[in-house]
Every structure is written in structure tokens, then in C-alpha cells.
Amino acid sequence: MSAPEYRPRVPAAPAAVGLIGAGAIARGAHLPAYRDWGIPVAAVASRSIDDARTLARDFDIPAAVSVDALLADPGIAVVDLATGPAGRLDLIEAAVDAGKHVLAQKPLSADPAELPRLRTLLDRARERGVRIAVNQNGRWAPAWRLATLLIRDGAIGDVVGVTHLHDKPLPPLAGTPFDAVPHMLLADYLVHWIDITRCWLEGGRVATVAAIDSRVPGQPAEARNPWQATVHVGLDSGATASLRIAGNAIAGRGGCPFWIHGTRGSIRGSVLLGSDRLELETAGALETFDLEGAWFTDGFAGTMGELLTATAEDREPENSARHVLATVELGLAAVASAEMGGAPVHPDLLLEAVAA
């Protein structure tokens, strides 16, 4: 079969973007992706004007004197929040009040106490005609994106099970702000894997979530967070999903393999570390797809491109904050389970499909 079009989509004349945040992810992923895919960035702002000026100079774009000035710029239609989770809802709210569409960094929220405010904010955005999307850039990793489209096309029938294995080193964590986040692997790092899994299980209702995390042999004392994490998700249909990080894998040639088994076929693939691949097996026939691109940085073009395309077409983006709420709730359930030593949590959560 011919592969569905899995590459990012960007409008022919994309609206101007304002970037808030001048950290490593903005420098290493957001701006390179936008440059490569022709997405215009009108200004960069940060808490530190010096950081904003340095980043802006390196990419030959203007620096805003402040976040407020960027939000007040009538030439900016979309705000990209490449910031940490602290104060993220405040920034989203300010952008909505300024009439700007928003691409917010993930996780959308890691605090269950924020959910009522978040839902109220989403309602306000809808009333104002403002769209809020989430930078779940893993959705546009080539192998994951193509797998999503094949599942939507019914290539493997109903999904029976999803399995992920993290066979690569962890990023540097000890001494970073991430290491201070309780259950960091579950609350933040694994959000991409949780999110793509909920996409593949769309339409199902989650009955149980069970998660454990633990320290591993050889983990340095200064690394505060566990380096092992396992998540199991069960649907009321009997479909299941399993995510596994065994620790800091010594794997220069590793990756993140995944398996999606369905009632009429199976999808197998991998992402990261140059391991990108995908194959589809149905009725004894095996098809291997030649993939173009990579998660970094195409995934970042995918999330912003989808928001820009959706606003141009007057529809909700696939990565809308409403759609990603199920990812947030799954992650919160995993953290709650880990807090109870792996006892299952029963969220009764519907994984709604992308709005047509």
C-alpha cells in the first residue's frame, strides 16, 4: 500500500509566530525547525532580555523588549511557549487575552489542582476564537506519525496492544531542574510515549493505569529521581499498553522500538538515535516503509505546522489542548499509581478521537 502523507504540513503563507523562551529547546529544536520549514518568527522574548537578544541575533530575528511587548504586537498571530511548566497557565491565559493562538510546551500540566483552571481557560479560548495546541512533537516523529495514520486508515483493524521499550540512554538529569520534579520520568519525560499511545488507542475507555518507578543499580546518589519506570494501561475493551524504561541504557546504536498489534495485522518500528523504521504486516504480507526526516527537528515543525494549518482552515488542530487533556490525565494517573507503590488507578477516561 502507498504510505499516507506523514510529513509535517505548513500553509503556503504561514502566520507570524512569536517565541517566548530562549532556552536550549528553543535554540536546538524550535527555531531550527521553523527555519527549515519556512515558518516566520517575528520576535523572541524571555524573562532575560539578554538571553532573548542572544538567541534572536543567532537566528537573525528581532528580540522583543518583554513578553508583554511580544503579546501586544499586532503582527504576531501565534505564540509559541517554549518555557518550563512553572507559570505556563499564566502565559497561556495572557496570550488568550491578547487574542493570540497558542502552542504550549508539554506537559500541558503536571498538577491535578490546575485542571479546573485549565478547562475554564480552554472554554474562554473557544469563546474568543483562539486555538490552543500543545507541543506534543513526538506525534510527528516519522515512524510514530505514519503508524498513527495507518491505524486511522484501519490497516491493522482494532488495536489489541501497544508496547514501547526505551533502549537508549537517558538525557542528563542529575543536577538539572527536571531532577527536582517528583516521579520525573512519569510526570514529564514519558509524556511523549503516553501521548502517542493514547492516539493509537483512540475511542477506547481507560479502565486501569498502573505505574512503578525505582532506582537502579549504578544510579549515582546525586540523581534524585528513579531511572526505571514502567506503565501499564488497560482499556475496558481488553486492549492494553505497556511502556518500559529499564534505566540509563548503554546503547549507542539503540533506539525506542515499539509494537502495535491489531486484530488484522501488526505495526513494528522504532524512533530516535537514527533507528527510525516502520513495517506493516497483514495476512502474511510484510511491507517496509522508507522514512524521511526525524523526530528532531521535524516533530517541532509538525506541531506548529498543524496549528498554523488548522487556524488557516478554521478548525481545531489535532494537537489541541482539549485532545491532549487525556494525555495529561493518563500521566497524572500514572504518578498517582506510583505514589501508591504501583497500585492500579481507575480513571474511567475516554480517549476521544481527533475532532473532524
C-alpha positions as a Markdown table, in Angstrom:
| # | Residue | x | y | z |
|---|---|---|---|---|
| 1 | Met | 0.0 | 0.0 | 0.0 |
| 2 | Ser | 1.1 | 3.6 | -0.5 |
| 3 | Ala | 2.0 | 5.4 | 2.7 |
| 4 | Pro | -0.3 | 8.2 | 3.8 |
| 5 | Glu | 1.4 | 11.6 | 3.8 |
| 6 | Tyr | 3.1 | 11.7 | 7.2 |
| 7 | Arg | 5.4 | 14.7 | 6.8 |
| 8 | Pro | 4.5 | 18.0 | 8.5 |
| 9 | Arg | 2.1 | 20.3 | 6.8 |
| 10 | Val | 2.7 | 24.1 | 6.8 |
| 11 | Pro | 0.5 | 26.6 | 5.0 |
| 12 | Ala | 1.9 | 28.3 | 1.9 |
| 13 | Ala | 1.7 | 31.6 | 3.7 |
| 14 | Pro | 2.0 | 30.8 | 7.4 |
| 15 | Ala | 1.1 | 33.4 | 10.0 |
| 16 | Ala | 3.9 | 35.1 | 12.0 |
| 17 | Val | 5.0 | 33.4 | 15.3 |
| 18 | Gly | 6.3 | 35.0 | 18.4 |
| 19 | Leu | 8.5 | 32.8 | 20.5 |
| 20 | Ile | 8.6 | 33.1 | 24.3 |
| 21 | Gly | 11.5 | 31.2 | 25.9 |
| 22 | Ala | 15.2 | 31.4 | 25.0 |
| 23 | Gly | 16.5 | 28.1 | 26.4 |
| 24 | Ala | 18.1 | 25.1 | 24.9 |
| 25 | Ile | 15.0 | 23.6 | 23.4 |
| 26 | Ala | 14.2 | 26.9 | 21.6 |
| 27 | Arg | 17.7 | 27.0 | 20.2 |
| 28 | Gly | 18.1 | 23.4 | 19.4 |
| 29 | Ala | 14.6 | 22.4 | 18.1 |
| 30 | His | 12.0 | 25.2 | 17.7 |
| 31 | Leu | 14.0 | 27.7 | 15.7 |
| 32 | Pro | 15.9 | 25.3 | 13.5 |
| 33 | Ala | 12.6 | 23.5 | 12.7 |
| 34 | Tyr | 10.9 | 26.8 | 11.8 |
| 35 | Arg | 13.8 | 28.0 | 9.7 |
| 36 | Asp | 13.9 | 24.7 | 7.8 |
| 37 | Trp | 10.1 | 24.6 | 7.1 |
| 38 | Gly | 9.7 | 28.3 | 6.3 |
| 39 | Ile | 7.7 | 29.3 | 9.4 |
| 40 | Pro | 8.3 | 33.0 | 10.1 |
| 41 | Val | 9.3 | 34.0 | 13.6 |
| 42 | Ala | 8.6 | 37.7 | 14.2 |
| 43 | Ala | 10.2 | 38.1 | 17.6 |
| 44 | Val | 11.7 | 36.3 | 20.6 |
| 45 | Ala | 11.1 | 37.2 | 24.2 |
| 46 | Ser | 12.3 | 35.8 | 27.5 |
| 47 | Arg | 12.4 | 36.6 | 31.2 |
| 48 | Ser | 16.0 | 37.6 | 30.4 |
| 49 | Ile | 16.3 | 40.2 | 27.7 |
| 50 | Asp | 20.0 | 39.3 | 27.3 |
| 51 | Asp | 19.0 | 35.7 | 26.6 |
| 52 | Ala | 16.4 | 36.8 | 24.1 |
| 53 | Arg | 18.8 | 39.1 | 22.3 |
| 54 | Thr | 21.5 | 36.4 | 22.0 |
| 55 | Leu | 19.1 | 33.8 | 20.6 |
| 56 | Ala | 17.5 | 36.3 | 18.3 |
| 57 | Arg | 20.8 | 37.5 | 17.0 |
| 58 | Asp | 22.0 | 34.0 | 16.3 |
| 59 | Phe | 18.9 | 33.3 | 14.2 |
| 60 | Asp | 18.7 | 36.8 | 12.7 |
| 61 | Ile | 15.3 | 37.6 | 14.1 |
| 62 | Pro | 14.1 | 40.5 | 16.3 |
| 63 | Ala | 14.1 | 40.4 | 20.1 |
| 64 | Ala | 11.1 | 41.8 | 21.9 |
| 65 | Val | 11.9 | 44.0 | 24.9 |
| 66 | Ser | 9.5 | 42.0 | 27.0 |
| 67 | Val | 6.9 | 39.2 | 27.0 |
| 68 | Asp | 4.2 | 41.9 | 27.3 |
| 69 | Ala | 5.5 | 43.7 | 24.2 |
| 70 | Leu | 5.5 | 40.5 | 22.2 |
| 71 | Leu | 1.9 | 39.8 | 23.2 |
| 72 | Ala | 0.9 | 43.3 | 22.2 |
| 73 | Asp | 2.5 | 43.0 | 18.7 |
| 74 | Pro | -0.4 | 43.1 | 16.2 |
| 75 | Gly | 1.8 | 41.4 | 13.6 |
| 76 | Ile | 2.1 | 38.2 | 15.7 |
| 77 | Ala | -0.8 | 35.8 | 15.3 |
| 78 | Val | 0.6 | 32.7 | 17.2 |
| 79 | Val | 2.6 | 32.5 | 20.4 |
| 80 | Asp | 5.0 | 29.6 | 20.9 |
| 81 | Leu | 5.5 | 29.0 | 24.6 |
| 82 | Ala | 8.9 | 27.2 | 24.8 |
| 83 | Thr | 9.1 | 27.6 | 28.6 |
| 84 | Gly | 9.1 | 25.4 | 31.6 |
| 85 | Pro | 5.9 | 24.3 | 33.4 |
| 86 | Ala | 6.1 | 27.0 | 36.1 |
| 87 | Gly | 3.7 | 29.8 | 35.2 |
| 88 | Arg | 2.7 | 28.1 | 31.9 |
| 89 | Leu | -1.0 | 28.6 | 32.5 |
| 90 | Asp | -0.5 | 32.3 | 33.3 |
| 91 | Leu | 1.3 | 32.7 | 29.9 |
| 92 | Ile | -1.4 | 30.8 | 28.1 |
| 93 | Glu | -4.1 | 33.0 | 29.7 |
| 94 | Ala | -2.2 | 36.2 | 28.8 |
| 95 | Ala | -1.9 | 35.0 | 25.2 |
| 96 | Val | -5.6 | 34.2 | 25.0 |
| 97 | Asp | -6.5 | 37.6 | 26.5 |
| 98 | Ala | -4.2 | 39.1 | 23.8 |
| 99 | Gly | -6.1 | 37.2 | 21.1 |
| 100 | Lys | -3.2 | 35.0 | 20.1 |
| 101 | His | -3.3 | 31.4 | 19.2 |
| 102 | Val | -1.0 | 29.3 | 21.4 |
| 103 | Leu | 1.4 | 26.4 | 21.0 |
| 104 | Ala | 2.3 | 25.4 | 24.6 |
| 105 | Gln | 5.2 | 23.2 | 25.6 |
| 106 | Lys | 4.4 | 19.8 | 27.1 |
| 107 | Pro | 3.4 | 18.6 | 29.6 |
| 108 | Leu | 0.4 | 20.8 | 29.4 |
| 109 | Ser | 0.1 | 20.4 | 33.1 |
| 110 | Ala | 1.6 | 18.1 | 35.8 |
| 111 | Asp | -0.6 | 19.3 | 38.7 |
| 112 | Pro | -4.1 | 17.9 | 39.1 |
| 113 | Ala | -5.1 | 21.1 | 41.0 |
| 114 | Glu | -4.6 | 23.0 | 37.8 |
| 115 | Leu | -7.2 | 21.1 | 35.8 |
| 116 | Pro | -10.3 | 23.1 | 36.7 |
| 117 | Arg | -8.5 | 26.3 | 35.8 |
| 118 | Leu | -7.2 | 24.8 | 32.6 |
| 119 | Arg | -10.7 | 23.7 | 31.5 |
| 120 | Thr | -12.1 | 27.1 | 32.2 |
| 121 | Leu | -9.3 | 28.7 | 30.2 |
| 122 | Leu | -10.0 | 26.4 | 27.2 |
| 123 | Asp | -13.6 | 27.4 | 27.3 |
| 124 | Arg | -12.6 | 31.1 | 27.3 |
| 125 | Ala | -10.3 | 30.5 | 24.4 |
| 126 | Arg | -13.1 | 28.8 | 22.4 |
| 127 | Glu | -15.4 | 31.7 | 23.1 |
| 128 | Arg | -12.8 | 34.2 | 21.8 |
| 129 | Gly | -12.0 | 32.1 | 18.7 |
| 130 | Val | -8.5 | 31.4 | 20.0 |
| 131 | Arg | -6.9 | 27.9 | 19.4 |
| 132 | Ile | -4.6 | 26.3 | 22.0 |
| 133 | Ala | -2.4 | 23.5 | 20.9 |
| 134 | Val | 0.3 | 21.5 | 22.7 |
| 135 | Asn | 3.8 | 20.8 | 21.5 |
| 136 | Gln | 3.4 | 17.0 | 21.6 |
| 137 | Asn | 6.1 | 16.9 | 18.9 |
| 138 | Gly | 6.5 | 13.1 | 19.2 |
| 139 | Arg | 3.2 | 12.8 | 17.3 |
| 140 | Trp | 5.2 | 13.9 | 14.2 |
| 141 | Ala | 8.2 | 11.7 | 14.6 |
| 142 | Pro | 8.1 | 10.0 | 11.2 |
| 143 | Ala | 7.6 | 6.4 | 12.4 |
| 144 | Trp | 5.0 | 7.3 | 15.0 |
| 145 | Arg | 3.1 | 9.7 | 12.7 |
| 146 | Leu | 2.9 | 7.1 | 9.9 |
| 147 | Ala | 1.8 | 4.4 | 12.4 |
| 148 | Thr | -1.0 | 6.8 | 13.6 |
| 149 | Leu | -2.2 | 7.3 | 10.1 |
| 150 | Leu | -2.1 | 3.6 | 9.2 |
| 151 | Ile | -4.2 | 2.8 | 12.4 |
| 152 | Arg | -6.7 | 5.5 | 11.5 |
| 153 | Asp | -7.0 | 4.0 | 8.0 |
| 154 | Gly | -7.8 | 0.6 | 9.6 |
| 155 | Ala | -4.7 | -1.1 | 8.3 |
| 156 | Ile | -4.4 | -3.4 | 11.3 |
| 157 | Gly | -8.1 | -3.4 | 12.4 |
| 158 | Asp | -8.8 | -2.7 | 16.1 |
| 159 | Val | -5.7 | -2.2 | 18.2 |
| 160 | Val | -5.2 | -5.0 | 20.7 |
| 161 | Gly | -2.0 | -4.0 | 22.4 |
| 162 | Val | 0.8 | -1.3 | 22.3 |
| 163 | Thr | 4.3 | -1.9 | 23.6 |
| 164 | His | 7.2 | 0.5 | 24.0 |
| 165 | Leu | 10.8 | -0.2 | 25.0 |
| 166 | His | 13.2 | 2.6 | 25.8 |
| 167 | Asp | 16.5 | 1.2 | 24.6 |
| 168 | Lys | 18.7 | 4.3 | 24.7 |
| 169 | Pro | 20.5 | 6.5 | 27.3 |
| 170 | Leu | 18.5 | 8.9 | 29.4 |
| 171 | Pro | 19.3 | 12.6 | 28.9 |
| 172 | Pro | 21.4 | 14.2 | 31.6 |
| 173 | Leu | 19.2 | 14.6 | 34.6 |
| 174 | Ala | 21.3 | 14.9 | 37.8 |
| 175 | Gly | 21.6 | 18.5 | 38.8 |
| 176 | Thr | 19.0 | 19.7 | 36.3 |
| 177 | Pro | 15.6 | 21.2 | 37.3 |
| 178 | Phe | 14.0 | 18.1 | 35.8 |
| 179 | Asp | 15.5 | 16.0 | 38.6 |
| 180 | Ala | 13.6 | 18.0 | 41.2 |
| 181 | Val | 10.2 | 17.0 | 39.6 |
| 182 | Pro | 8.7 | 14.1 | 41.7 |
| 183 | His | 8.4 | 11.0 | 39.5 |
| 184 | Met | 10.0 | 12.9 | 36.7 |
| 185 | Leu | 10.0 | 10.0 | 34.2 |
| 186 | Leu | 6.3 | 9.6 | 34.6 |
| 187 | Ala | 5.4 | 13.2 | 35.0 |
| 188 | Asp | 7.5 | 14.7 | 32.2 |
| 189 | Tyr | 9.9 | 12.5 | 30.2 |
| 190 | Leu | 7.4 | 9.7 | 29.2 |
| 191 | Val | 4.7 | 12.2 | 28.3 |
| 192 | His | 5.5 | 11.7 | 24.6 |
| 193 | Trp | 5.2 | 7.9 | 24.9 |
| 194 | Ile | 2.0 | 8.2 | 26.9 |
| 195 | Asp | 0.6 | 10.7 | 24.3 |
| 196 | Ile | 1.3 | 8.7 | 21.2 |
| 197 | Thr | -0.1 | 5.6 | 22.9 |
| 198 | Arg | -3.4 | 7.4 | 23.7 |
| 199 | Cys | -3.5 | 8.4 | 20.0 |
| 200 | Trp | -3.2 | 4.8 | 18.9 |
| 201 | Leu | -6.0 | 3.7 | 21.4 |
| 202 | Glu | -8.4 | 6.5 | 20.4 |
| 203 | Gly | -12.0 | 5.7 | 21.0 |
| 204 | Gly | -11.3 | 3.4 | 23.9 |
| 205 | Arg | -12.1 | 3.9 | 27.6 |
| 206 | Val | -9.2 | 3.6 | 30.1 |
| 207 | Ala | -10.2 | 1.3 | 33.0 |
| 208 | Thr | -6.8 | 1.0 | 34.8 |
| 209 | Val | -3.4 | 2.7 | 35.0 |
| 210 | Ala | -0.6 | 1.1 | 37.0 |
| 211 | Ala | 2.9 | 2.5 | 37.2 |
| 212 | Ile | 6.1 | 2.0 | 39.2 |
| 213 | Asp | 9.4 | 3.7 | 39.3 |
| 214 | Ser | 12.6 | 2.8 | 41.1 |
| 215 | Arg | 16.3 | 3.5 | 41.4 |
| 216 | Val | 18.5 | 1.1 | 39.5 |
| 217 | Pro | 22.0 | -0.4 | 40.1 |
| 218 | Gly | 24.7 | 2.0 | 39.4 |
| 219 | Gln | 22.5 | 5.1 | 39.6 |
| 220 | Pro | 24.6 | 7.9 | 41.2 |
| 221 | Ala | 23.5 | 9.2 | 44.5 |
| 222 | Glu | 23.2 | 12.7 | 43.2 |
| 223 | Ala | 20.5 | 11.6 | 40.7 |
| 224 | Arg | 17.4 | 12.1 | 42.9 |
| 225 | Asn | 14.7 | 10.7 | 40.6 |
| 226 | Pro | 14.3 | 6.9 | 39.8 |
| 227 | Trp | 15.8 | 5.8 | 36.4 |
| 228 | Gln | 13.4 | 2.9 | 36.0 |
| 229 | Ala | 9.8 | 3.4 | 35.1 |
| 230 | Thr | 7.0 | 1.0 | 33.9 |
| 231 | Val | 3.5 | 2.0 | 32.9 |
| 232 | His | 0.6 | -0.4 | 32.1 |
| 233 | Val | -2.7 | 0.9 | 30.7 |
| 234 | Gly | -5.8 | -1.3 | 30.4 |
| 235 | Leu | -8.9 | -0.4 | 28.4 |
| 236 | Asp | -12.4 | -1.8 | 29.2 |
| 237 | Ser | -12.3 | -3.5 | 25.8 |
| 238 | Gly | -9.4 | -5.6 | 26.9 |
| 239 | Ala | -6.8 | -3.7 | 24.9 |
| 240 | Thr | -3.6 | -2.9 | 26.8 |
| 241 | Ala | -0.5 | -0.8 | 26.5 |
| 242 | Ser | 2.9 | -1.2 | 28.2 |
| 243 | Leu | 5.8 | 1.4 | 28.4 |
| 244 | Arg | 9.2 | 0.4 | 29.9 |
| 245 | Ile | 12.3 | 2.3 | 30.7 |
| 246 | Ala | 14.8 | -0.1 | 32.3 |
| 247 | Gly | 17.4 | 2.5 | 33.2 |
| 248 | Asn | 20.1 | 4.5 | 31.5 |
| 249 | Ala | 20.7 | 2.1 | 28.7 |
| 250 | Ile | 24.3 | 1.8 | 27.4 |
| 251 | Ala | 23.2 | 1.8 | 23.7 |
| 252 | Gly | 24.9 | 3.9 | 21.1 |
| 253 | Arg | 23.1 | 2.0 | 18.4 |
| 254 | Gly | 19.8 | 1.7 | 20.3 |
| 255 | Gly | 16.5 | 3.5 | 19.9 |
| 256 | Cys | 12.9 | 3.2 | 21.1 |
| 257 | Pro | 11.3 | 0.3 | 19.4 |
| 258 | Phe | 7.5 | -0.1 | 19.5 |
| 259 | Trp | 5.0 | -2.7 | 18.5 |
| 260 | Ile | 1.3 | -2.2 | 17.8 |
| 261 | His | -0.8 | -5.4 | 17.5 |
| 262 | Gly | -4.2 | -5.3 | 15.9 |
| 263 | Thr | -7.0 | -7.7 | 15.0 |
| 264 | Arg | -5.9 | -7.8 | 11.4 |
| 265 | Gly | -2.2 | -7.0 | 11.5 |
| 266 | Ser | 0.8 | -5.6 | 13.3 |
| 267 | Ile | 3.0 | -2.5 | 13.1 |
| 268 | Arg | 6.6 | -2.6 | 14.2 |
| 269 | Gly | 9.0 | 0.3 | 14.3 |
| 270 | Ser | 11.5 | 2.5 | 16.2 |
| 271 | Val | 12.3 | 6.2 | 16.8 |
| 272 | Leu | 15.4 | 8.1 | 17.9 |
| 273 | Leu | 19.2 | 7.6 | 17.7 |
| 274 | Gly | 18.8 | 7.1 | 13.9 |
| 275 | Ser | 16.8 | 3.9 | 14.4 |
| 276 | Asp | 13.8 | 5.3 | 12.6 |
| 277 | Arg | 11.9 | 2.5 | 10.8 |
| 278 | Leu | 8.4 | 1.1 | 10.2 |
| 279 | Glu | 6.9 | -2.1 | 8.9 |
| 280 | Leu | 3.4 | -3.3 | 8.4 |
| 281 | Glu | 2.4 | -7.0 | 8.5 |
| 282 | Thr | -1.0 | -8.1 | 7.4 |
| 283 | Ala | -2.2 | -11.5 | 6.2 |
| 284 | Gly | 1.3 | -12.8 | 5.7 |
| 285 | Ala | 2.3 | -9.8 | 3.7 |
| 286 | Leu | 5.2 | -7.6 | 5.0 |
| 287 | Glu | 5.7 | -4.0 | 3.9 |
| 288 | Thr | 8.6 | -1.8 | 4.9 |
| 289 | Phe | 8.4 | 1.9 | 4.5 |
| 290 | Asp | 11.3 | 4.2 | 3.7 |
| 291 | Leu | 11.0 | 7.1 | 6.1 |
| 292 | Glu | 12.1 | 10.6 | 5.5 |
| 293 | Gly | 13.0 | 13.0 | 8.3 |
| 294 | Ala | 13.4 | 12.6 | 12.1 |
| 295 | Trp | 11.7 | 13.5 | 15.3 |
| 296 | Phe | 14.3 | 16.2 | 16.0 |
| 297 | Thr | 13.5 | 18.6 | 14.4 |
| 298 | Asp | 10.6 | 17.6 | 12.1 |
| 299 | Gly | 8.4 | 16.9 | 15.1 |
| 300 | Phe | 8.6 | 20.6 | 16.1 |
| 301 | Ala | 7.6 | 21.7 | 12.6 |
| 302 | Gly | 4.7 | 19.2 | 12.8 |
| 303 | Thr | 3.1 | 20.7 | 15.9 |
| 304 | Met | 3.4 | 24.3 | 14.8 |
| 305 | Gly | 2.5 | 23.5 | 11.2 |
| 306 | Glu | -0.6 | 21.7 | 12.4 |
| 307 | Leu | -1.7 | 24.7 | 14.5 |
| 308 | Leu | -1.0 | 27.1 | 11.6 |
| 309 | Thr | -2.8 | 24.9 | 9.1 |
| 310 | Ala | -5.8 | 24.5 | 11.5 |
| 311 | Thr | -6.1 | 28.2 | 12.0 |
| 312 | Ala | -5.9 | 28.8 | 8.3 |
| 313 | Glu | -8.6 | 26.1 | 7.7 |
| 314 | Asp | -10.8 | 27.3 | 10.7 |
| 315 | Arg | -10.7 | 24.0 | 12.5 |
| 316 | Glu | -9.3 | 22.5 | 15.7 |
| 317 | Pro | -5.7 | 21.2 | 15.4 |
| 318 | Glu | -5.0 | 17.5 | 16.0 |
| 319 | Asn | -2.8 | 18.5 | 18.9 |
| 320 | Ser | -5.4 | 20.8 | 20.5 |
| 321 | Ala | -5.2 | 21.2 | 24.3 |
| 322 | Arg | -8.6 | 19.5 | 24.6 |
| 323 | His | -7.3 | 16.5 | 22.8 |
| 324 | Val | -4.2 | 16.4 | 24.9 |
| 325 | Leu | -6.2 | 16.6 | 28.1 |
| 326 | Ala | -6.4 | 12.8 | 28.0 |
| 327 | Thr | -2.6 | 12.6 | 27.9 |
| 328 | Val | -2.5 | 14.8 | 31.0 |
| 329 | Glu | -5.0 | 12.7 | 32.9 |
| 330 | Leu | -3.2 | 9.5 | 31.9 |
| 331 | Gly | 0.1 | 10.9 | 33.2 |
| 332 | Leu | -1.5 | 12.1 | 36.4 |
| 333 | Ala | -3.0 | 8.6 | 36.9 |
| 334 | Ala | 0.5 | 7.1 | 36.4 |
| 335 | Val | 2.0 | 9.4 | 39.0 |
| 336 | Ala | -0.8 | 8.6 | 41.4 |
| 337 | Ser | -0.3 | 4.9 | 41.0 |
| 338 | Ala | 3.5 | 5.2 | 41.6 |
| 339 | Glu | 2.8 | 7.2 | 44.8 |
| 340 | Met | 0.8 | 4.1 | 45.9 |
| 341 | Gly | 3.6 | 1.7 | 45.0 |
| 342 | Gly | 2.1 | 0.6 | 41.7 |
| 343 | Ala | -1.5 | 0.1 | 42.9 |
| 344 | Pro | -3.8 | 0.5 | 39.9 |
| 345 | Val | -5.8 | 3.7 | 39.4 |
| 346 | His | -9.2 | 3.6 | 37.8 |
| 347 | Pro | -9.7 | 6.9 | 35.9 |
| 348 | Asp | -12.6 | 5.8 | 33.7 |
| 349 | Leu | -11.1 | 8.1 | 31.0 |
| 350 | Leu | -12.4 | 8.2 | 27.4 |
| 351 | Leu | -9.7 | 8.6 | 24.8 |
| 352 | Glu | -11.7 | 10.8 | 22.4 |
| 353 | Ala | -10.7 | 10.9 | 18.8 |
| 354 | Val | -9.4 | 14.0 | 17.0 |
| 355 | Ala | -12.3 | 16.3 | 16.1 |
| 356 | Ala | -13.2 | 16.2 | 12.5 |
